[in-house]
């Protein structure tokens, strides 16, 4: 007998299996599978790891190691809006570290954490390719250059 609580997990598990099975014959299939799971389902959750490992005939520890090594893989749902602040060297040289600390103070969250209302995730990224206009912030597909703490406050306000 399936309960309402276990049904979403079973549905998710089946979708992860479908995604992994469709890509398992690719060369170096693990990364494309992880990216596809995240793109389709929003994150690569702890329950997804053994499913992917099973499809690829890998140890669960191998898949877990890859998911936790690469910062781009979310392990929990993100907010409806994600604000990414570049922390690469070029942006650091023009104030990105200070901007990141300001964002954490302003939101009351560390990088990668989501607001309690589920609206906003503030995250760090290591290069958005907008080095000449750093520090750079990305919201969705939109880039903002030369972001100051005051401008970041306005961006965060719009994002919420």
DSSP file (Angstrom, degrees, kcal/mol; ACC not computed):
  #  RESIDUE AA STRUCTURE BP1 BP2  ACC     N-H-->O    O-->H-N    N-H-->O    O-->H-N    TCO  KAPPA ALPHA  PHI   PSI    X-CA   Y-CA   Z-CA
    1    1 A X              0   0    0      0, 0.0     2,-0.4     0, 0.0     0, 0.0   0.000 360.0 360.0 360.0 123.1    0.0    0.0    0.0
    2    2 A X        -     0   0    0      4,-0.0     2,-0.2     3,-0.0     0, 0.0  -0.739 360.0-153.1 -91.7 131.3    1.5    3.3   -1.1
    3    3 A X     >  -     0   0    0     -2,-0.4     4,-1.9     1,-0.1     3,-0.1  -0.571  29.3-108.8 -98.0 166.4    1.0    6.3    1.1
    4    4 A X  H  > S+     0   0    0      1,-0.2     4,-0.9    -2,-0.2    -1,-0.1   0.829 118.2  54.5 -61.1 -32.5    0.9    9.9    0.1
    5    5 A X  H  > S+     0   0    0      1,-0.2     4,-0.6     2,-0.2    -1,-0.2   0.895 113.1  39.1 -71.4 -41.3    4.3   10.5    1.8
    6    6 A X  H  > S+     0   0    0      1,-0.2     4,-2.3     2,-0.1     5,-0.2   0.733 100.3  75.2 -83.9 -21.7    6.1    7.7   -0.1
    7    7 A X  H  X S+     0   0    0     -4,-1.9     4,-2.7     1,-0.2     5,-0.2   0.932  93.9  49.4 -58.5 -49.9    4.5    8.3   -3.5
    8    8 A X  H  X S+     0   0    0     -4,-0.9     4,-2.7     1,-0.2    -1,-0.2   0.903 112.2  49.7 -58.3 -39.0    6.5   11.4   -4.4
    9    9 A X  H  X S+     0   0    0     -4,-0.6     4,-2.7     2,-0.2    -1,-0.2   0.903 111.9  48.0 -64.6 -40.4    9.8    9.6   -3.4
   10   10 A X  H  X S+     0   0    0     -4,-2.3     4,-2.1     2,-0.2    -2,-0.2   0.892 112.6  48.4 -67.0 -39.5    8.8    6.6   -5.6
   11   11 A X  H  X S+     0   0    0     -4,-2.7     4,-2.2    -5,-0.2    -2,-0.2   0.917 113.1  47.7 -66.1 -43.5    7.9    8.9   -8.5
   12   12 A X  H  X S+     0   0    0     -4,-2.7     4,-2.8    -5,-0.2     5,-0.2   0.935 110.6  51.8 -62.2 -46.5   11.2   10.8   -8.1
   13   13 A X  H  X S+     0   0    0     -4,-2.7     4,-2.3     1,-0.2    -1,-0.2   0.901 109.8  49.4 -57.9 -42.6   13.2    7.6   -7.9
   14   14 A X  H  X S+     0   0    0     -4,-2.1     4,-2.2     2,-0.2    -1,-0.2   0.906 111.0  49.4 -63.7 -41.6   11.5    6.3  -11.1
   15   15 A X  H  X S+     0   0    0     -4,-2.2     4,-2.5     2,-0.2    -2,-0.2   0.906 110.2  50.6 -65.5 -41.2   12.3    9.6  -12.9
   16   16 A X  H  X S+     0   0    0     -4,-2.8     4,-2.7     1,-0.2     5,-0.2   0.918 110.2  50.6 -60.8 -43.4   15.9    9.4  -11.8
   17   17 A X  H  X S+     0   0    0     -4,-2.3     4,-2.8    -5,-0.2    -2,-0.2   0.899 110.3  49.8 -61.4 -41.7   16.1    5.9  -13.1
   18   18 A X  H  X S+     0   0    0     -4,-2.2     4,-2.2     2,-0.2    -2,-0.2   0.928 112.2  47.2 -62.7 -45.4   14.7    6.9  -16.4
   19   19 A X  H  X S+     0   0    0     -4,-2.5     4,-0.8     1,-0.2    -2,-0.2   0.934 115.9  44.7 -61.6 -47.2   17.2    9.8  -16.7
   20   20 A X  H >X S+     0   0    0     -4,-2.7     4,-1.0     1,-0.2     3,-0.8   0.908 112.3  50.9 -66.2 -42.6   20.1    7.6  -15.8
   21   21 A X  H 3< S+     0   0    0     -4,-2.8     3,-0.5     1,-0.2     4,-0.3   0.888 106.4  55.2 -63.2 -39.3   19.0    4.7  -18.1
   22   22 A X  H 3< S+     0   0    0     -4,-2.2    -1,-0.2     1,-0.2    -2,-0.2   0.723 120.2  31.5 -66.2 -20.4   18.7    7.0  -21.1
   23   23 A X  H X< S+     0   0    0     -3,-0.8     3,-2.0    -4,-0.8    -1,-0.2   0.400  85.3 103.3-117.7   0.4   22.2    8.3  -20.6
   24   24 A X  T 3< S+     0   0    0     -4,-1.0     5,-0.3    -3,-0.5    -2,-0.1   0.722  78.8  56.7 -64.0 -20.9   24.1    5.3  -19.2
   25   25 A X  T 3  S+     0   0    0     -4,-0.3    -1,-0.3    -3,-0.1     2,-0.1   0.465  82.5 108.5 -90.1  -0.5   25.8    4.4  -22.5
   26   26 A X  S X  S-     0   0    0     -3,-2.0     3,-1.0     1,-0.1     2,-0.3  -0.438  85.0-100.0 -69.8 149.0   27.4    7.8  -22.9
   27   27 A X  T 3  S+     0   0    0      1,-0.3    -1,-0.1     2,-0.1    -2,-0.1  -0.567 112.1   7.4 -67.6 129.5   31.1    8.0  -22.4
   28   28 A X  T >> S+     0   0    0     -2,-0.3     4,-0.8    -4,-0.1     3,-0.7   0.949  86.2 176.3  62.0  48.9   31.7    9.3  -18.9
   29   29 A X  H <>  +     0   0    0     -3,-1.0     4,-2.3    -5,-0.3     5,-0.2   0.701  57.3  76.4 -64.4 -24.8   27.9    9.0  -18.2
   30   30 A X  H 3> S+     0   0    0      1,-0.2     4,-2.7     2,-0.2    -1,-0.2   0.925  95.4  46.2 -58.5 -48.8   27.9   10.0  -14.6
   31   31 A X  H <> S+     0   0    0     -3,-0.7     4,-2.7     1,-0.2     5,-0.2   0.942 113.4  47.5 -63.4 -48.0   28.4   13.7  -15.1
   32   32 A X  H  X S+     0   0    0     -4,-0.8     4,-2.2     1,-0.2    -1,-0.2   0.884 113.3  50.6 -59.8 -34.8   25.7   14.0  -17.8
   33   33 A X  H  X S+     0   0    0     -4,-2.3     4,-2.7     2,-0.2     5,-0.2   0.942 110.8  47.5 -66.3 -46.9   23.3   12.0  -15.7
   34   34 A X  H  X S+     0   0    0     -4,-2.7     4,-2.4    -5,-0.2    -2,-0.2   0.920 113.5  47.9 -61.4 -43.7   23.9   14.2  -12.6
   35   35 A X  H  X S+     0   0    0     -4,-2.7     4,-2.6    -5,-0.2    -1,-0.2   0.906 112.6  49.4 -63.2 -40.4   23.4   17.4  -14.7
   36   36 A X  H  X S+     0   0    0     -4,-2.2     4,-2.6    -5,-0.2     5,-0.3   0.897 110.1  50.2 -66.6 -40.6   20.3   16.0  -16.3
   37   37 A X  H  X S+     0   0    0     -4,-2.7     4,-3.2     2,-0.2     6,-0.4   0.941 113.7  45.7 -62.1 -46.3   18.8   15.0  -12.9
   38   38 A X  H  X S+     0   0    0     -4,-2.4     4,-2.1    -5,-0.2    -2,-0.2   0.916 113.9  48.5 -64.5 -41.8   19.5   18.4  -11.5
   39   39 A X  H  < S+     0   0    0     -4,-2.6    -1,-0.2    -5,-0.2    -2,-0.2   0.901 120.6  36.7 -64.0 -40.3   18.1   20.2  -14.6
   40   40 A X  H  < S+     0   0    0     -4,-2.6    -2,-0.2    -5,-0.2    -1,-0.2   0.870 132.6  23.9 -81.3 -38.4   14.9   18.0  -14.6
   41   41 A X  H  < S-     0   0    0     -4,-3.2    -3,-0.2    -5,-0.3    -2,-0.2   0.456 101.1-116.0-113.7  -3.4   14.3   17.7  -10.8
   42   42 A X  S  < S+     0   0    0     -4,-2.1     2,-0.3    -5,-0.4    36,-0.2   0.113  84.3  17.1  95.0 -23.7   16.1   20.8   -9.4
   43   43 A X  S    S-     0   0    0     -6,-0.4     2,-0.7    32,-0.1    32,-0.2  -0.974  74.3-108.7-167.9 167.0   18.7   18.9   -7.3
   44   44 A X        -     0   0    0     30,-3.2    -6,-0.1    -2,-0.3     2,-0.0  -0.893  45.1-160.5-109.2  99.0   20.5   15.6   -6.8
   45   45 A X    >>  -     0   0    0     -2,-0.7     3,-1.4     1,-0.1     4,-1.0  -0.277  30.8-105.2 -80.5 164.1   19.1   14.3   -3.5
   46   46 A X  H 3> S+     0   0    0     29,-0.4     4,-0.6     1,-0.3     3,-0.4   0.831 121.2  54.4 -56.7 -34.7   20.6   11.7   -1.2
   47   47 A X  H 3> S+     0   0    0      1,-0.2     4,-0.6     2,-0.2    -1,-0.3   0.681 101.5  60.5 -75.0 -16.3   18.0    9.2   -2.4
   48   48 A X  H <> S+     0   0    0     -3,-1.4     4,-2.3     1,-0.2     5,-0.2   0.809  90.3  70.7 -77.0 -30.2   18.9    9.7   -6.0
   49   49 A X  H  X S+     0   0    0     -4,-1.0     4,-2.6    -3,-0.4     5,-0.2   0.907  97.2  46.0 -59.3 -49.6   22.5    8.6   -5.5
   50   50 A X  H  X S+     0   0    0     -4,-0.6     4,-2.2     1,-0.2    -1,-0.2   0.840 111.6  53.9 -65.2 -29.3   21.9    4.9   -5.0
   51   51 A X  H  X S+     0   0    0     -4,-0.6     4,-2.2     2,-0.2    -2,-0.2   0.941 111.7  44.0 -66.8 -46.8   19.5    4.8   -8.0
   52   52 A X  H  X S+     0   0    0     -4,-2.3     4,-2.2     1,-0.2    -2,-0.2   0.917 112.9  52.3 -63.6 -43.7   22.2    6.3  -10.2
   53   53 A X  H  X>S+     0   0    0     -4,-2.6     5,-2.5    -5,-0.2     4,-0.9   0.900 109.3  50.5 -59.2 -41.4   24.8    4.0   -8.8
   54   54 A X  H ><5S+     0   0    0     -4,-2.2     3,-0.6     3,-0.2    -1,-0.2   0.933 110.2  48.3 -63.5 -46.7   22.6    1.0   -9.5
   55   55 A X  H 3<5S+     0   0    0     -4,-2.2    -1,-0.2     1,-0.2    -2,-0.2   0.884 119.7  38.7 -62.2 -38.5   22.0    2.0  -13.1
   56   56 A X  H 3<5S-     0   0    0     -4,-2.2    -1,-0.2    -5,-0.2    -2,-0.2   0.476 107.3-123.5 -91.4  -2.7   25.7    2.6  -13.7
   57   57 A X  T <<5 +     0   0    0     -4,-0.9     2,-0.3    -3,-0.6    -3,-0.2   0.926  66.0 136.8  57.5  46.5   26.9   -0.4  -11.6
   58   58 A X      < -     0   0    0     -5,-2.5    -1,-0.2    -6,-0.2     2,-0.2  -0.771  63.0 -93.2-115.2 162.1   29.0    1.9   -9.5
   59   59 A X    >>  -     0   0    0     -2,-0.3     4,-1.6     1,-0.1     3,-0.6  -0.526  30.7-125.8 -70.9 143.3   29.5    2.1   -5.8
   60   60 A X  H 3> S+     0   0    0      1,-0.2     4,-2.9     2,-0.2     5,-0.2   0.881 112.0  59.5 -56.3 -38.3   27.2    4.5   -4.0
   61   61 A X  H 3> S+     0   0    0      1,-0.2     4,-2.4     2,-0.2    -1,-0.2   0.845 101.1  54.4 -61.5 -34.4   30.3    6.1   -2.5
   62   62 A X  H <> S+     0   0    0     -3,-0.6     4,-1.7     2,-0.2    -1,-0.2   0.945 112.2  41.9 -64.4 -47.9   31.6    6.9   -6.0
   63   63 A X  H  X S+     0   0    0     -4,-1.6     4,-2.4     1,-0.2    -2,-0.2   0.929 115.1  50.7 -66.2 -44.8   28.5    8.7   -7.0
   64   64 A X  H  X S+     0   0    0     -4,-2.9     4,-2.5     1,-0.2     5,-0.2   0.903 107.5  55.0 -58.3 -42.1   28.2   10.5   -3.6
   65   65 A X  H  X S+     0   0    0     -4,-2.4     4,-1.5    -5,-0.2    -1,-0.2   0.882 109.7  45.6 -60.6 -40.0   31.8   11.6   -4.0
   66   66 A X  H  X S+     0   0    0     -4,-1.7     4,-1.9     2,-0.2    -1,-0.2   0.920 112.5  50.6 -69.8 -44.1   31.2   13.2   -7.3
   67   67 A X  H  < S+     0   0    0     -4,-2.4     6,-0.3     1,-0.2    -2,-0.2   0.902 116.5  41.0 -61.2 -41.3   28.0   15.0   -6.1
   68   68 A X  H  < S+     0   0    0     -4,-2.5    -1,-0.2    -5,-0.2    -2,-0.2   0.731 111.0  57.5 -82.5 -21.1   29.7   16.4   -3.1
   69   69 A X  H  < S+     0   0    0     -4,-1.5     2,-0.6    -5,-0.2    -2,-0.2   0.918  97.3  65.0 -74.0 -43.9   32.9   17.3   -4.8
   70   70 A X  S >< S-     0   0    0     -4,-1.9     3,-1.4     1,-0.1    -1,-0.1  -0.714  70.1-153.9 -89.2 122.1   31.4   19.6   -7.5
   71   71 A X  T 3  S+     0   0    0     -2,-0.6    -1,-0.1     1,-0.3    53,-0.1   0.681  86.7  72.3 -68.0 -18.6   29.8   22.7   -6.0
   72   72 A X  T 3  S+     0   0    0      2,-0.1     2,-0.7     1,-0.0    -1,-0.3   0.689  78.6  87.7 -73.0 -16.2   27.3   23.0   -8.9
   73   73 A X  S <  S-     0   0    0     -3,-1.4     2,-0.3    -6,-0.3   -30,-0.1  -0.746  70.8-148.8 -89.0 119.9   25.3   20.0   -7.8
   74   74 A X        -     0   0    0     -2,-0.7   -30,-3.2     1,-0.1     3,-0.1  -0.645   9.0-165.4 -81.6 140.8   22.6   21.0   -5.3
   75   75 A X  S    S+     0   0    0     -2,-0.3   -29,-0.4   -32,-0.2     2,-0.3   0.338  75.3  31.7-107.9   4.0   21.8   18.3   -2.8
   76   76 A X  S    S-     0   0    0    -34,-0.1   -32,-0.1   -31,-0.1    -1,-0.1  -0.964 103.6 -73.5-150.8 160.9   18.5   19.9   -1.6
   77   77 A X        -     0   0    0     -2,-0.3     2,-0.1   -34,-0.1    37,-0.1  -0.291  48.1-142.4 -59.4 140.7   15.9   22.0   -3.3
   78   78 A X        -     0   0    0    -36,-0.2     4,-0.1     1,-0.2    36,-0.1  -0.385  27.9 -83.8 -91.9 177.1   16.9   25.6   -4.1
   79   79 A X        -     0   0    0      2,-0.2    40,-0.3    -2,-0.1    -1,-0.2  -0.233  42.5-101.8 -73.7 169.5   14.8   28.7   -3.8
   80   80 A X  S    S+     0   0    0     38,-1.8     2,-0.4     1,-0.2    40,-0.2   0.843 114.5  35.9 -61.0 -31.9   12.5   29.8   -6.6
   81   81 A X  E    S-a  120   0A   0     38,-2.1    40,-2.4    37,-0.1     2,-0.5  -0.982  74.2-158.5-123.9 134.9   15.2   32.4   -7.4
   82   82 A X  E     -a  121   0A   0     -2,-0.4    58,-1.1    38,-0.2     2,-0.6  -0.961   0.4-162.7-115.1 127.2   19.0   31.8   -7.2
   83   83 A X  E     -aB 122 139A   0     38,-3.0    40,-3.0    -2,-0.5     2,-0.5  -0.940  11.7-163.5-106.6 117.6   21.3   34.7   -6.9
   84   84 A X  E     -aB 123 138A   0     54,-2.9    54,-2.8    -2,-0.6     2,-0.5  -0.898   3.3-160.1-109.2 128.2   24.9   33.7   -7.7
   85   85 A X  E     -aB 124 137A   0     38,-2.9    40,-1.8    -2,-0.5    52,-0.2  -0.924  21.7-124.0-110.1 123.1   27.8   35.9   -6.7
   86   86 A X  E     +a  125   0A   0     50,-2.5    40,-0.2    -2,-0.5    49,-0.1  -0.424  28.3 177.0 -66.7 133.9   31.1   35.4   -8.5
   87   87 A X        +     0   0    0     38,-2.9    39,-0.2    -2,-0.1    -1,-0.1   0.128  35.1 128.0-122.5  16.9   34.0   34.6   -6.2
   88   88 A X  S  > S-     0   0    0     37,-0.3     4,-2.7     1,-0.1     3,-0.3  -0.228  75.9 -96.7 -70.8 167.3   36.7   34.1   -8.8
   89   89 A X  H  > S+     0   0    0      1,-0.2     4,-2.3     2,-0.2     5,-0.1   0.864 121.0  53.1 -57.0 -44.0   40.0   36.0   -8.5
   90   90 A X  H  4 S+     0   0    0      1,-0.2     4,-0.4     2,-0.2    -1,-0.2   0.909 114.9  41.8 -61.6 -41.0   39.1   38.8  -11.0
   91   91 A X  H >4>S+     0   0    0     -3,-0.3     5,-2.0     1,-0.2     3,-1.1   0.861 110.9  56.8 -73.5 -35.1   35.9   39.5   -9.1
   92   92 A X  H ><5S+     0   0    0     -4,-2.7     3,-1.7     1,-0.2     5,-0.3   0.885  98.8  61.8 -60.5 -37.0   37.7   39.1   -5.7
   93   93 A X  T 3<5S+     0   0    0     -4,-2.3    -1,-0.2     1,-0.3    -2,-0.2   0.707 109.3  41.6 -63.2 -19.3   40.2   41.8   -6.8
   94   94 A X  T < 5S-     0   0    0     -3,-1.1    -1,-0.3    -4,-0.4    -2,-0.2   0.081 135.3 -73.3-119.5  23.4   37.3   44.3   -7.0
   95   95 A X  T <>5S+     0   0    0     -3,-1.7     4,-2.2     3,-0.0    -3,-0.2   0.622  81.3 135.3 108.4  13.8   35.3   43.4   -3.9
   96   96 A X  H  ><S+     0   0    0     -5,-2.0     4,-2.8     1,-0.2    -4,-0.2   0.870  75.9  54.1 -65.1 -36.4   33.5   40.1   -4.4
   97   97 A X  H  > S+     0   0    0     -5,-0.3     4,-2.4     2,-0.2    -1,-0.2   0.940 110.9  45.8 -63.0 -44.7   34.4   38.7   -1.0
   98   98 A X  H  > S+     0   0    0      1,-0.2     4,-2.4     2,-0.2    -1,-0.2   0.900 112.8  51.6 -62.3 -40.8   33.0   41.8    0.7
   99   99 A X  H  X S+     0   0    0     -4,-2.2     4,-2.4     2,-0.2    -2,-0.2   0.904 109.3  50.0 -63.2 -42.1   29.9   41.5   -1.5
  100  100 A X  H  X S+     0   0    0     -4,-2.8     4,-2.2     2,-0.2    -2,-0.2   0.913 110.9  48.5 -62.6 -43.8   29.5   37.8   -0.6
  101  101 A X  H  X S+     0   0    0     -4,-2.4     4,-2.3     1,-0.2    -2,-0.2   0.894 110.6  52.0 -64.1 -39.2   29.8   38.6    3.1
  102  102 A X  H  X S+     0   0    0     -4,-2.4     4,-3.0     1,-0.2    -2,-0.2   0.923 108.8  50.5 -61.0 -44.4   27.2   41.4    2.7
  103  103 A X  H  X S+     0   0    0     -4,-2.4     4,-2.3     1,-0.2     6,-0.3   0.901 110.2  49.6 -62.0 -41.0   24.8   39.0    1.0
  104  104 A X  H  X>S+     0   0    0     -4,-2.2     4,-1.7     2,-0.2     5,-0.7   0.904 114.0  45.1 -66.3 -40.6   25.2   36.5    3.8
  105  105 A X  H  <5S+     0   0    0     -4,-2.3    -2,-0.2     2,-0.2    -1,-0.2   0.937 113.8  49.9 -65.5 -45.7   24.5   39.1    6.4
  106  106 A X  H  <5S+     0   0    0     -4,-3.0    -2,-0.2     1,-0.2    -1,-0.2   0.870 121.3  33.0 -62.7 -39.1   21.6   40.6    4.5
  107  107 A X  H  <5S-     0   0    0     -4,-2.3    -1,-0.2     2,-0.2    -2,-0.2   0.653  98.4-130.6 -93.6 -16.4   19.9   37.3    3.9
  108  108 A X  T  <5S+     0   0    0     -4,-1.7     2,-0.3     1,-0.3    -3,-0.2   0.725  73.5 105.8  72.1  20.5   20.9   35.6    7.2
  109  109 A X      < -     0   0    0     -5,-0.7    -1,-0.3    -6,-0.3    -2,-0.2  -0.936  68.1-124.1-131.6 152.3   22.0   32.5    5.2
  110  110 A X    >   -     0   0    0     -2,-0.3     3,-2.0     1,-0.2    12,-0.3  -0.447  55.2 -70.3 -82.6 166.2   25.3   31.0    4.1
  111  111 A X  T 3  S+     0   0    0      1,-0.3    12,-0.3    -2,-0.1    -1,-0.2  -0.353 124.1  23.7 -56.4 136.1   26.1   30.4    0.5
  112  112 A X  T 3  S+     0   0    0     10,-2.7    -1,-0.3     1,-0.3     2,-0.2   0.263  96.5 117.2  90.7 -10.7   24.0   27.5   -0.8
  113  113 A X    <   -     0   0    0     -3,-2.0     9,-1.2     9,-0.5     2,-0.4  -0.592  56.4-136.3 -91.2 154.6   21.2   27.9    1.8
  114  114 A X  B     -C  121   0A   0     -2,-0.2     7,-0.2     7,-0.2    -4,-0.1  -0.848  24.7-102.5-111.4 143.9   17.7   28.8    0.9
  115  115 A X    >   -     0   0    0      5,-3.0     3,-2.2    -2,-0.4    -1,-0.1  -0.220  35.7-110.4 -60.1 153.8   15.5   31.4    2.7
  116  116 A X  T 3  S+     0   0    0      1,-0.3    -1,-0.1     2,-0.1    -2,-0.0   0.800 119.1  54.9 -59.1 -30.4   12.9   29.9    5.1
  117  117 A X  T 3  S-     0   0    0      3,-0.1    -1,-0.3     1,-0.0    -2,-0.1   0.487 110.8-122.1 -83.6  -1.3   10.1   31.0    2.8
  118  118 A X  S <  S+     0   0    0     -3,-2.2   -38,-1.8     2,-0.2    -2,-0.1   0.570  82.2 111.2  76.6   8.8   11.7   29.1   -0.2
  119  119 A X  S    S+     0   0    0    -40,-0.3   -38,-2.1     1,-0.2     2,-0.4   0.853  70.8  34.9 -82.8 -35.2   11.9   32.2   -2.3
  120  120 A X  E     -a   81   0A   0    -40,-0.2    -5,-3.0   -41,-0.2     2,-0.4  -0.968  46.8-176.9-137.5 133.6   15.7   32.8   -2.5
  121  121 A X  E     -aC  82 114A   0    -40,-2.4   -38,-3.0    -2,-0.4     2,-0.5  -0.997  13.9-159.4-120.8 130.1   19.0   31.0   -2.6
  122  122 A X  E     +a   83   0A   0     -9,-1.2   -10,-2.7    -2,-0.4    -9,-0.5  -0.947  22.7 169.5-109.0 127.8   22.2   32.9   -2.6
  123  123 A X  E     -a   84   0A   0    -40,-3.0   -38,-2.9    -2,-0.5     2,-0.3  -0.898  30.2-123.0-135.9 161.5   25.1   31.0   -3.9
  124  124 A X  E     -a   85   0A   0     -2,-0.3     2,-0.3   -40,-0.2   -38,-0.2  -0.766  23.3-171.6-102.1 153.4   28.7   31.5   -4.9
  125  125 A X  E     -a   86   0A   0    -40,-1.8   -38,-2.9    -2,-0.3     2,-0.7  -0.968  24.9-129.2-139.8 153.5   30.1   30.6   -8.3
  126  126 A X  S    S-     0   0    0     -2,-0.3   -40,-0.1     1,-0.3   -37,-0.1  -0.605  82.4  -9.7-112.5  72.1   33.7   30.6   -9.5
  127  127 A X        -     0   0    0     -2,-0.7    -1,-0.3     9,-0.1   -42,-0.0   0.499  42.5-172.5 110.1 119.2   33.6   32.6  -12.8
  128  128 A X        -     0   0    0     -3,-0.2     9,-0.0   -40,-0.0    -1,-0.0   0.266  53.2-112.3-108.3   5.1   30.7   33.9  -14.8
  129  129 A X  S    S+     0   0    0      1,-0.1     3,-0.1     7,-0.0    -2,-0.0   0.761  93.0 106.3  71.2  25.2   32.9   35.1  -17.6
  130  130 A X    >   +     0   0    0      1,-0.1     3,-1.9    14,-0.1    -1,-0.1  -0.221  34.2 144.0-124.4  39.9   32.2   38.8  -16.9
  131  131 A X  G >   +     0   0    0      1,-0.3     3,-1.4     2,-0.2    -1,-0.1   0.784  63.2  59.0 -58.1 -36.7   35.6   39.5  -15.4
  132  132 A X  G 3  S+     0   0    0      1,-0.3    -1,-0.3    -3,-0.1    -2,-0.0   0.685 110.9  43.9 -68.7 -16.2   36.0   43.0  -16.8
  133  133 A X  G <  S-     0   0    0     -3,-1.9    13,-4.1    11,-0.0    14,-0.3   0.004 100.0-172.0-117.9  27.9   32.8   44.1  -15.0
  134  134 A X    <   +     0   0    0     -3,-1.4     2,-0.1    11,-0.2    11,-0.1  -0.208  56.8  58.3 -70.9 164.1   33.3   42.5  -11.7
  135  135 A X  S    S-     0   0    0     11,-0.1    12,-2.4   -49,-0.1     2,-0.4   0.540  80.7-168.7 -70.7 143.7   32.1   41.9   -9.1
  136  136 A X        -     0   0    0      9,-0.2   -50,-2.5    10,-0.2     2,-0.4  -0.807  13.3-170.0-109.2 142.5   29.4   40.1  -11.1
  137  137 A X  E     -BD  85 144A   0      7,-2.3     7,-2.9    -2,-0.4     2,-0.4  -0.975   7.5-155.0-128.1 142.3   26.1   38.7   -9.9
  138  138 A X  E     -BD  84 143A   0    -54,-2.8   -54,-2.9    -2,-0.4     2,-0.5  -0.976  10.7-178.0-121.6 132.3   23.7   36.4  -11.8
  139  139 A X  E >  S-BD  83 142A   0      3,-2.5     3,-2.2    -2,-0.4     2,-0.3  -0.973  72.2 -44.6-125.7 113.7   20.0   36.1  -11.3
  140  140 A X  T 3  S-     0   0    0    -58,-1.1   -56,-0.1    -2,-0.5   -59,-0.0  -0.519 124.0 -26.7  62.0-124.7   18.5   33.5  -13.6
  141  141 A X  T 3  S+     0   0    0     -2,-0.3     2,-0.4    -3,-0.1    -1,-0.3   0.412 117.5 102.6 -97.8  -0.5   20.1   34.2  -17.0
  142  142 A X  E <   -D  139   0A   0     -3,-2.2    -3,-2.5     2,-0.0     2,-0.4  -0.720  56.9-154.2 -93.4 131.1   20.7   37.9  -16.3
  143  143 A X  E     -D  138   0A   0     -2,-0.4     2,-0.4    -5,-0.2    -5,-0.2  -0.805   3.6-162.5-101.1 142.9   24.2   39.1  -15.4
  144  144 A X  E     -D  137   0A   0     -7,-2.9    -7,-2.3    -2,-0.4     3,-0.3  -0.995  11.5-157.6-122.7 128.1   24.8   42.3  -13.4
  145  145 A X        +     0   0    0     -2,-0.4   -11,-0.2    -9,-0.2    -9,-0.2  -0.679  66.2  18.9-105.9 161.0   28.3   43.9  -13.4
  146  146 A X  S    S-     0   0    0    -13,-4.1     2,-0.4    -2,-0.2    -1,-0.2   0.904  80.5-173.4  50.3  49.9   30.1   46.2  -11.1
  147  147 A X        -     0   0    0    -12,-2.4     2,-0.2    -3,-0.3    -1,-0.2  -0.615   7.9-167.2 -82.1 126.9   27.7   45.3   -8.3
  148  148 A X     >  -     0   0    0     -2,-0.4     4,-2.8     1,-0.1     5,-0.2  -0.586  39.4-100.8 -99.2 167.1   28.1   47.2   -5.0
  149  149 A X  H  > S+     0   0    0      1,-0.2     4,-2.2     2,-0.2     5,-0.1   0.902 125.3  50.6 -56.5 -39.6   26.5   46.2   -1.7
  150  150 A X  H  > S+     0   0    0      2,-0.2     4,-1.6     1,-0.2    -1,-0.2   0.913 111.9  46.6 -65.4 -41.2   23.7   48.8   -2.3
  151  151 A X  H  > S+     0   0    0      1,-0.2     4,-2.4     2,-0.2    -2,-0.2   0.885 109.9  54.1 -68.1 -36.6   23.1   47.5   -5.8
  152  152 A X  H  X S+     0   0    0     -4,-2.8     4,-3.2     1,-0.2     5,-0.2   0.906 104.4  55.1 -62.5 -40.6   23.0   43.9   -4.4
  153  153 A X  H  X S+     0   0    0     -4,-2.2     4,-2.2     1,-0.2    -1,-0.2   0.911 109.6  46.9 -57.2 -42.0   20.4   45.0   -1.9
  154  154 A X  H  X S+     0   0    0     -4,-1.6     4,-2.3     2,-0.2    -2,-0.2   0.910 112.6  49.3 -66.6 -42.0   18.2   46.2   -4.8
  155  155 A X  H  X S+     0   0    0     -4,-2.4     4,-2.4     2,-0.2    -2,-0.2   0.921 111.9  48.3 -63.3 -43.8   18.8   43.0   -6.8
  156  156 A X  H  X S+     0   0    0     -4,-3.2     4,-1.5     1,-0.2    -1,-0.2   0.897 110.1  52.7 -62.9 -40.3   18.0   40.9   -3.7
  157  157 A X  H  < S+     0   0    0     -4,-2.2    -2,-0.2    -5,-0.2    -1,-0.2   0.906 111.7  45.2 -61.6 -42.9   14.8   42.9   -3.2
  158  158 A X  H  < S+     0   0    0     -4,-2.3    -1,-0.2     1,-0.2    -2,-0.2   0.880 109.9  56.1 -66.2 -38.3   13.7   42.4   -6.8
  159  159 A X  H  <        0   0    0     -4,-2.4    -1,-0.2     1,-0.3    -2,-0.2   0.795 360.0 360.0 -67.3 -28.4   14.6   38.7   -6.6
  160  160 A X     <        0   0    0     -4,-1.5    -1,-0.3    -5,-0.1    -2,-0.2   0.490 360.0 360.0 -76.7 360.0   12.3   38.1   -3.6
